[in-house]
Amino acid sequence: MDVIPQKLDFAIGIKQTGGEYQDELALIVLIPEKLPRDQVPADQLIPAEFEGFRTDVVQFRPTEIADTSPHDPLLGGIQISRPAFVDDDGNLRSKAGTLGAMARNRSDGAMLMLTNCHVLPDAGVDVHQPADLITGHRVVGTSDRGVSTNDWLDCAVAVVGEGQAVSAAIADIGPVAGTTDVTLWQQVTKRGAQTGVTSGLVVSVIPDLSEGMIIGMIIDTFPFGSLFCWHGDSGSVILNLSGEVVGLLFAMDDEQCDPAGTPLRARGLASTIGPVLDALQIDIEVSP
């Protein structure tokens, strides 16, 4: 019987040959460094097949790629923070998150920045871009209001500063086409300030049986087993392939790190966008 000769991480994904995707699923073996076959000891070679699946060896060394750059105009997917603060140990800290997307008040049409309540927990404080304590940061608005509950709702908005230019787009993704409902096994993407653009599949949806609606989702990367999000991505909007917002990322699940602390895997937890918009009484700003 074929065996995998060492403890490694795995994924199920699309077979690649010569850098080209094939019309075939494979057991993907994730290794930190891929060597030519003639340089790998015989007892460490990955078999061509394992339990009926063809295998594919892929080099996989995920790293955090935090975007700490200033952005003007403001747009979704960039780093923001509240002012720096002193923690319980007396250290000056800055807790950063992501500006998910631009939005507008339903009442007066004021331009707003959408993110998580745990990113901007207090009303009436300056919002910095990039994070306070990072060279080049500036004040771009003022936190306004937020909602945080135990039922998959963690959202907040900040008022955009006077004269600040904005764009109804997501960095590195493009225009926002609107909002819609999420579906199971839907392919989605996000742009977070910490890990940039990642794609995945909605592997679970969370129903509210009393309201007869879907209130949350769990997103895993595809191929399964890698990094969809990390600390600093909180507040990112989740989009479908048509550029429509379906959710708001607020947490991670199944965090896995190597002994050095390098992140290996994290699934995303997101609120569906409808309850977020209704709770805050806002609408996502749509690109022209």
The 8 nearest C-alpha neighbors of each residue, nearest first, counted from 0:
[[1, 2, 50, 49, 48, 3, 46, 51],
 [2, 0, 49, 46, 3, 50, 48, 47],
 [3, 1, 4, 0, 49, 46, 45, 50],
 [2, 4, 5, 45, 1, 46, 6, 49],
 [5, 3, 43, 2, 42, 45, 44, 6],
 [6, 4, 3, 7, 43, 2, 45, 42],
 [7, 5, 8, 4, 3, 9, 30, 28],
 [8, 6, 5, 9, 29, 30, 28, 3],
 [9, 7, 29, 28, 10, 6, 30, 224],
 [8, 10, 28, 27, 29, 7, 224, 26],
 [11, 9, 27, 223, 224, 222, 26, 12],
 [12, 10, 26, 222, 27, 223, 25, 24],
 [13, 11, 222, 24, 25, 10, 27, 14],
 [12, 14, 24, 25, 23, 20, 15, 21],
 [13, 15, 25, 21, 24, 23, 20, 55],
 [16, 14, 20, 19, 18, 21, 13, 17],
 [17, 15, 19, 18, 20, 14, 21, 55],
 [16, 18, 19, 15, 20, 21, 14, 55],
 [17, 19, 16, 15, 20, 14, 21, 57],
 [20, 18, 15, 16, 17, 21, 14, 13],
 [21, 19, 15, 14, 13, 16, 18, 22],
 [22, 20, 14, 23, 15, 19, 13, 16],
 [23, 21, 20, 24, 13, 14, 15, 25],
 [24, 22, 21, 14, 13, 25, 20, 12],
 [25, 23, 13, 12, 14, 11, 22, 26],
 [26, 24, 53, 14, 54, 12, 13, 27],
 [25, 27, 54, 11, 52, 10, 53, 55],
 [26, 28, 55, 10, 9, 54, 11, 56],
 [29, 27, 9, 56, 57, 55, 8, 30],
 [30, 28, 57, 8, 59, 9, 58, 56],
 [29, 31, 58, 32, 59, 57, 28, 33],
 [32, 30, 59, 60, 58, 33, 29, 57],
 [33, 31, 58, 30, 34, 59, 60, 57],
 [32, 34, 58, 30, 31, 35, 57, 56],
 [33, 35, 36, 38, 32, 39, 37, 58],
 [36, 34, 38, 37, 39, 33, 32, 44],
 [35, 37, 38, 39, 34, 44, 40, 33],
 [38, 36, 35, 39, 40, 34, 41, 44],
 [39, 37, 36, 35, 34, 40, 41, 44],
 [38, 40, 36, 37, 41, 44, 43, 34],
 [41, 39, 43, 42, 38, 44, 37, 36],
 [40, 42, 43, 44, 39, 37, 38, 45],
 [41, 43, 40, 44, 4, 39, 45, 5],
 [44, 42, 4, 40, 41, 45, 39, 5],
 [45, 43, 41, 42, 46, 39, 40, 4],
 [44, 46, 3, 43, 47, 4, 56, 54],
 [47, 45, 48, 44, 1, 49, 3, 54],
 [48, 46, 54, 53, 45, 49, 55, 52],
 [49, 47, 53, 52, 46, 54, 51, 50],
 [48, 50, 52, 51, 1, 53, 46, 54],
 [51, 49, 52, 48, 1, 0, 53, 2],
 [50, 52, 49, 48, 53, 54, 26, 25],
 [53, 51, 49, 48, 50, 25, 26, 54],
 [52, 54, 48, 25, 47, 26, 49, 51],
 [55, 53, 26, 25, 48, 47, 27, 52],
 [54, 56, 27, 28, 26, 14, 57, 25],
 [57, 55, 28, 27, 29, 54, 58, 30],
 [58, 56, 29, 28, 59, 30, 55, 27],
 [57, 59, 30, 33, 32, 31, 29, 60],
 [60, 58, 31, 29, 30, 57, 61, 32],
 [59, 61, 31, 62, 58, 30, 263, 32],
 [62, 60, 59, 263, 262, 63, 226, 261],
 [63, 61, 64, 60, 261, 262, 194, 263],
 [62, 64, 194, 65, 193, 61, 229, 262],
 [65, 63, 194, 193, 62, 66, 195, 192],
 [64, 66, 193, 192, 63, 67, 194, 195],
 [65, 67, 192, 68, 193, 64, 78, 77],
 [66, 68, 129, 65, 78, 69, 130, 133],
 [69, 67, 66, 129, 70, 135, 78, 128],
 [68, 70, 129, 128, 136, 135, 67, 71],
 [71, 69, 73, 72, 68, 77, 128, 74],
 [72, 70, 73, 164, 69, 165, 74, 163],
 [71, 73, 165, 164, 70, 166, 74, 163],
 [72, 74, 165, 71, 70, 166, 164, 75],
 [75, 73, 166, 168, 169, 165, 167, 100],
 [74, 76, 100, 169, 99, 98, 77, 170],
 [75, 77, 190, 191, 99, 98, 170, 169],
 [78, 76, 192, 97, 98, 75, 79, 191],
 [77, 79, 97, 192, 129, 96, 128, 98],
 [80, 78, 128, 130, 129, 127, 96, 97],
 [81, 79, 95, 130, 127, 126, 96, 94],
 [80, 82, 126, 119, 125, 127, 83, 124],
 [83, 81, 131, 125, 84, 80, 93, 126],
 [82, 84, 93, 92, 131, 91, 81, 132],
 [85, 83, 92, 91, 86, 93, 82, 90],
 [84, 86, 91, 90, 89, 92, 87, 83],
 [87, 85, 89, 88, 90, 84, 91, 92],
 [88, 86, 89, 85, 90, 91, 84, 92],
 [89, 87, 86, 90, 85, 91, 92, 84],
 [88, 90, 86, 85, 87, 91, 92, 84],
 [91, 89, 85, 86, 88, 92, 87, 84],
 [90, 92, 85, 84, 86, 83, 89, 93],
 [93, 91, 84, 83, 85, 90, 94, 86],
 [92, 94, 83, 131, 95, 84, 132, 82],
 [95, 93, 80, 92, 96, 81, 118, 83],
 [96, 94, 80, 231, 79, 130, 93, 78],
 [97, 95, 231, 233, 79, 118, 232, 78],
 [98, 96, 78, 234, 77, 232, 192, 235],
 [97, 99, 114, 75, 77, 76, 100, 234],
 [100, 98, 235, 75, 236, 234, 114, 113],
 [101, 99, 75, 113, 98, 112, 74, 102],
 [100, 102, 112, 284, 111, 167, 113, 283],
 [103, 101, 283, 284, 111, 282, 110, 112],
 [104, 102, 110, 108, 109, 281, 282, 111],
 [105, 103, 281, 108, 109, 106, 107, 280],
 [104, 106, 281, 280, 108, 107, 103, 282],
 [107, 105, 104, 108, 280, 109, 281, 103],
 [106, 108, 109, 104, 105, 103, 110, 281],
 [107, 109, 104, 103, 105, 106, 110, 281],
 [110, 108, 104, 103, 107, 111, 158, 106],
 [111, 109, 103, 159, 102, 158, 108, 104],
 [112, 110, 158, 102, 157, 103, 159, 101],
 [111, 113, 101, 157, 156, 102, 100, 98],
 [114, 112, 156, 99, 100, 155, 98, 101],
 [113, 115, 234, 99, 98, 155, 154, 156],
 [116, 114, 154, 234, 155, 118, 117, 153],
 [115, 117, 155, 154, 120, 119, 145, 118],
 [116, 118, 120, 115, 119, 153, 154, 147],
 [117, 119, 115, 116, 96, 120, 95, 80],
 [120, 118, 116, 117, 121, 81, 142, 115],
 [121, 119, 116, 117, 118, 122, 145, 155],
 [122, 120, 119, 123, 124, 142, 144, 143],
 [123, 121, 143, 142, 144, 124, 120, 119],
 [122, 124, 142, 141, 143, 121, 125, 144],
 [125, 123, 141, 142, 122, 126, 121, 81],
 [124, 126, 141, 140, 81, 138, 127, 82],
 [125, 127, 81, 140, 141, 138, 80, 139],
 [126, 128, 138, 80, 137, 79, 130, 129],
 [129, 127, 79, 136, 130, 137, 78, 69],
 [128, 130, 136, 78, 79, 69, 67, 127],
 [131, 129, 80, 79, 128, 127, 95, 133],
 [130, 132, 133, 82, 127, 83, 93, 136],
 [133, 131, 130, 134, 93, 83, 136, 92],
 [134, 132, 131, 130, 136, 135, 129, 67],
 [135, 133, 136, 132, 131, 129, 130, 67],
 [134, 136, 133, 137, 69, 129, 68, 128],
 [137, 135, 129, 128, 134, 133, 131, 127],
 [136, 138, 127, 128, 139, 135, 129, 131],
 [137, 139, 127, 126, 140, 125, 128, 136],
 [140, 138, 160, 126, 127, 137, 159, 128],
 [139, 141, 160, 159, 126, 158, 138, 125],
 [140, 142, 125, 158, 157, 126, 124, 123],
 [143, 141, 157, 122, 123, 124, 158, 156],
 [142, 144, 122, 157, 156, 123, 158, 141],
 [145, 143, 122, 155, 156, 142, 157, 146],
 [144, 146, 155, 116, 154, 156, 147, 120],
 [145, 147, 154, 153, 116, 155, 148, 152],
 [148, 146, 153, 152, 116, 154, 145, 149],
 [149, 147, 152, 150, 153, 146, 151, 154],
 [148, 150, 151, 152, 147, 153, 146, 270],
 [151, 149, 148, 152, 214, 147, 215, 207],
 [150, 152, 270, 149, 215, 214, 153, 148],
 [151, 153, 148, 147, 150, 270, 154, 275],
 [154, 152, 147, 116, 115, 146, 249, 148],
 [155, 153, 115, 116, 146, 145, 114, 152],
 [154, 156, 145, 116, 115, 114, 144, 113],
 [155, 157, 113, 112, 144, 143, 111, 114],
 [156, 158, 142, 143, 112, 141, 111, 159],
 [157, 159, 111, 141, 140, 142, 143, 110],
 [160, 158, 140, 111, 110, 139, 157, 161],
 [159, 161, 140, 139, 163, 162, 158, 141],
 [160, 162, 163, 159, 140, 139, 164, 158],
 [161, 163, 160, 164, 159, 139, 165, 140],
 [164, 162, 160, 161, 165, 159, 139, 72],
 [165, 163, 72, 73, 162, 71, 166, 159],
 [166, 164, 73, 72, 74, 163, 167, 71],
 [165, 167, 74, 168, 73, 72, 164, 101],
 [168, 166, 286, 284, 101, 285, 175, 74],
 [167, 169, 174, 173, 175, 166, 74, 75],
 [170, 168, 75, 173, 172, 76, 74, 174],
 [169, 171, 172, 76, 75, 173, 74, 168],
 [170, 172, 173, 169, 196, 190, 195, 76],
 [173, 171, 169, 170, 174, 190, 196, 168],
 [172, 174, 169, 168, 171, 170, 175, 242],
 [175, 173, 168, 286, 176, 169, 167, 242],
 [174, 176, 168, 242, 285, 286, 177, 243],
 [175, 177, 243, 242, 285, 174, 286, 241],
 [176, 178, 243, 285, 175, 244, 283, 179],
 [179, 177, 244, 243, 245, 176, 180, 283],
 [178, 180, 245, 243, 244, 181, 177, 272],
 [181, 179, 245, 182, 178, 271, 273, 272],
 [180, 182, 245, 179, 183, 271, 185, 246],
 [183, 181, 185, 184, 180, 201, 204, 186],
 [182, 184, 185, 201, 202, 203, 204, 181],
 [185, 183, 201, 200, 202, 182, 186, 203],
 [186, 184, 201, 183, 182, 200, 187, 181],
 [185, 187, 200, 199, 239, 184, 201, 240],
 [188, 186, 239, 238, 199, 198, 200, 185],
 [187, 189, 198, 238, 197, 237, 199, 239],
 [188, 190, 237, 196, 197, 236, 238, 191],
 [189, 191, 196, 76, 195, 235, 197, 192],
 [192, 190, 232, 195, 76, 193, 235, 194],
 [191, 193, 78, 77, 66, 232, 97, 65],
 [192, 194, 65, 231, 232, 191, 64, 195],
 [195, 193, 64, 63, 191, 65, 192, 228],
 [194, 196, 191, 190, 192, 193, 197, 64],
 [197, 195, 190, 189, 191, 194, 198, 188],
 [198, 196, 188, 189, 227, 195, 190, 199],
 [199, 197, 188, 187, 220, 189, 227, 196],
 [198, 200, 220, 221, 219, 187, 186, 218],
 [199, 201, 186, 184, 218, 219, 185, 202],
 [200, 202, 218, 184, 185, 183, 203, 217],
 [201, 203, 184, 218, 200, 217, 183, 219],
 [204, 202, 217, 216, 201, 183, 205, 218],
 [203, 205, 216, 215, 183, 217, 206, 213],
 [204, 206, 215, 213, 216, 214, 203, 207],
 [207, 205, 213, 212, 208, 214, 204, 215],
 [206, 208, 212, 210, 209, 211, 213, 214],
 [209, 207, 211, 210, 206, 212, 213, 205],
 [208, 210, 207, 211, 212, 206, 213, 214],
 [211, 209, 208, 207, 212, 206, 213, 214],
 [210, 212, 208, 209, 207, 206, 213, 214],
 [213, 211, 207, 210, 206, 214, 208, 209],
 [212, 214, 206, 205, 215, 207, 204, 271],
 [215, 213, 271, 205, 206, 270, 207, 212],
 [216, 214, 270, 205, 271, 269, 204, 213],
 [215, 217, 204, 269, 203, 205, 268, 270],
 [218, 216, 268, 203, 267, 201, 202, 204],
 [219, 217, 201, 267, 200, 266, 202, 199],
 [220, 218, 266, 199, 200, 223, 227, 202],
 [219, 221, 199, 223, 227, 222, 198, 225],
 [222, 220, 223, 199, 200, 219, 12, 198],
 [221, 223, 12, 11, 10, 220, 224, 13],
 [224, 222, 221, 10, 220, 11, 225, 219],
 [223, 225, 10, 264, 222, 220, 9, 226],
 [224, 226, 264, 263, 220, 223, 227, 265],
 [225, 227, 264, 265, 228, 263, 220, 266],
 [228, 226, 220, 266, 197, 265, 267, 219],
 [229, 227, 226, 265, 232, 194, 267, 266],
 [230, 228, 232, 231, 193, 194, 265, 251],
 [229, 231, 232, 193, 233, 228, 96, 251],
 [230, 232, 96, 193, 233, 95, 192, 229],
 [233, 231, 191, 193, 192, 97, 230, 96],
 [234, 232, 249, 96, 231, 235, 97, 248],
 [233, 235, 114, 115, 97, 99, 248, 249],
 [236, 234, 99, 248, 191, 97, 233, 232],
 [235, 237, 247, 99, 246, 248, 189, 238],
 [236, 238, 246, 189, 245, 244, 247, 188],
 [239, 237, 244, 243, 188, 187, 245, 242],
 [238, 240, 187, 241, 243, 242, 186, 188],
 [239, 241, 242, 187, 238, 186, 243, 188],
 [242, 240, 239, 243, 176, 238, 175, 244],
 [241, 243, 176, 175, 240, 239, 238, 244],
 [242, 244, 178, 177, 176, 238, 239, 241],
 [245, 243, 238, 178, 237, 246, 177, 179],
 [246, 244, 272, 181, 179, 238, 237, 180],
 [247, 245, 271, 272, 237, 270, 236, 269],
 [246, 248, 236, 269, 270, 237, 235, 234],
 [249, 247, 269, 235, 234, 233, 268, 236],
 [248, 250, 233, 269, 234, 268, 247, 115],
 [251, 249, 268, 267, 248, 233, 269, 252],
 [252, 250, 267, 266, 268, 265, 253, 254],
 [251, 253, 266, 254, 265, 267, 268, 250],
 [254, 252, 265, 255, 266, 251, 264, 267],
 [253, 255, 265, 252, 264, 256, 251, 262],
 [256, 254, 264, 263, 262, 253, 265, 257],
 [257, 255, 262, 263, 260, 261, 258, 254],
 [256, 258, 260, 259, 261, 262, 263, 255],
 [259, 257, 260, 256, 261, 262, 255, 263],
 [260, 258, 257, 261, 256, 262, 263, 255],
 [261, 259, 256, 257, 258, 262, 255, 263],
 [260, 262, 256, 257, 259, 263, 62, 61],
 [263, 261, 256, 264, 255, 260, 61, 257],
 [264, 262, 256, 255, 225, 226, 61, 261],
 [263, 265, 226, 225, 255, 254, 224, 262],
 [266, 264, 254, 226, 253, 252, 227, 251],
 [265, 267, 219, 252, 218, 251, 227, 253],
 [266, 268, 251, 218, 217, 250, 228, 227],
 [269, 267, 217, 250, 251, 248, 216, 249],
 [270, 268, 248, 247, 216, 249, 215, 246],
 [269, 271, 215, 247, 246, 151, 214, 152],
 [272, 270, 246, 215, 214, 273, 245, 269],
 [271, 273, 246, 275, 245, 274, 270, 247],
 [274, 272, 276, 275, 271, 277, 180, 179],
 [275, 273, 277, 276, 272, 278, 271, 214],
 [276, 274, 272, 278, 273, 277, 279, 154],
 [277, 275, 281, 273, 279, 274, 278, 280],
 [276, 278, 280, 274, 279, 275, 273, 281],
 [279, 277, 275, 276, 280, 274, 146, 281],
 [278, 280, 276, 277, 281, 275, 145, 155],
 [281, 279, 277, 276, 278, 105, 104, 282],
 [280, 282, 104, 105, 276, 103, 279, 102],
 [281, 283, 103, 102, 276, 284, 105, 104],
 [284, 282, 102, 285, 101, 103, 281, 177],
 [285, 283, 102, 101, 167, 282, 103, 286],
 [286, 284, 175, 177, 176, 167, 283, 287],
 [285, 287, 167, 175, 174, 176, 168, 284],
 [286, 285, 167, 174, 176, 175, 284, 168]]
